[in-house]
Amino acid sequence: MDFVITLLSFIFVLGVLVFIHELGHFMVAKWAGIRVERFSLGYPPKMVGVTVGETEYCISWVPLGGYVKVAGMADVGMEEIKGEPWEFTSKPVWVRMAVMAAGPFMNFLLGFVILFGIFWFAGEMTIRTTQIGRVTPGSAFEAAGLRPGDQVVTVDGKKITTWEDVDAGISRAWGREIPVEILRQEGAQTLHVRLTGDAKTSPLLPFLPPEIGSVIYGQPADRAGLRKGDRILAIDGQPVSQWWDVSERIHALPDRTIRIEWLREGKTMAADIRTAVHREGTESEGRIGIGPPTERTPVGIGAAAIRGAQQTWQWAGLIFNLLGRLVSGRESGQSLAGPLTIAQMAGQNAKQGMEALFGFMALLSVNLAVLNLLPIPVLDGGHLTIMALETLVQLVVRRPFSFSLRHKEILQQIGLGFLGILMIYVFYNDILRIIGG
């Protein structure tokens, strides 16, 4: 049953993402008067198809992507160009660039629309506390005098009521000093400190009780019988007082059997649980599949749109940052995930509910948009790069210029070879993850 859920979830998520991506290319090409010869979900060989007008719509056997074939353009090999007005190469460069950019744009748009819908209908996750749970030793916050247990009252003169307010206020401290008012429970003292923040400052963590807010289906905690609302009392005999005690101790013990004691409706329960292994680059940490206690706060349509745009922008930035670390060698290639891992993640999110599945789809859609913008021949970003270079050379030499079809074919073959090697590598990573749990 788990395999069926995983397979169907993977097909659904990938099918929607590919369809939306190719629909972007298709719509802009049609708008520009370019003849679209084929719209395919999946790669050849063709499974089924139907021709309507000038376009063949088909589903192909290799379900790892899709493509739109337009007249006068071939992703691999050379296309016979006749100079007809409906051909891709007959259009101005800005039109051709718009056709290529439309796919990634639609994936960005899909991510935003899904996030907007989640925020609008379900609200946003909120931590309704301003009490500090952790202060990183040696951080600017510790130097300013903040301690665990302190209650943040105001930041930069503004009264706050949630931890999101704390985060937002402190983020405004980057590069300048701001006043922070603290209520210290010891002696009921009110303290006024000055805080200078920067991008390298370790974050404060809020106080959260050691209560389980969510349990991932099929993970070690679920198999051991832990449930939402259970309050964890101890791990391996060591008492815990807040959520960060729980997460730190579990993370420090990958692939180990730990004893967890918890309280449910006044009754103490216990179980031995084998932690799963989660890898971040070259680092490994233990996981059992539980989340912290949070709650939903309703937001209006305007706030939902803002939150959706902010989340989409943040995810895109994180993905670009990860790519930069991979290229510079600061991040291991082991962090790359392939189709098998994506399928597993789709199945896990589906078991948590439609909100989790669509949230995962939004993240994957933004990821797909970013990856397609990379300047690799065959990808949309590769085509955009070639057209941008041709335009730049024309501006410099002040006469028409374009790379020869032979040169473009060589670049496309290099790009295809690179993607093939990359696909083999991520499949290898996936297999190692599955074998390693």
Secondary structure, 3 states (H helix, E strand, C coil): CHHHHHHHHHHHHHHHHHHHHHHHHHHHHHHCCCCEEEEEEEEEEEEEEEEECCEEEEEEEEEEEEEEEECCCCCCCCCCCCCCCCCHHHCCHHHHHHHHHHHHHHHHHHHHHHHHHHHHHHCEEECCCCEEEECCCCCHHHHCCCCCCCEEEEECCEECCCHHHHHHHHHCCECCEEEEEEEECHHHEEEEEEEEECCCCCCCEECCCCECCEECCCCHHHHHCCCCCCEEEEECCEECCCHHHHHHHHHCCCCCEEEEEEEECCEEEEEEEECEEEEECCEEEEECCEECCCEEECCCHHHHHHHHHHHHHHHHHHHHHHHHHHHHCCCCHHHCCCHHHHHHHHHHHHHHCHHHHHHHHHHHHHHHHHHHCCCCCCCHHHHHHHHHHHHHHHHHHCCCCCCCHHHHHHHHHHHHHHHHHHHHHHHHHHHHHHHCC
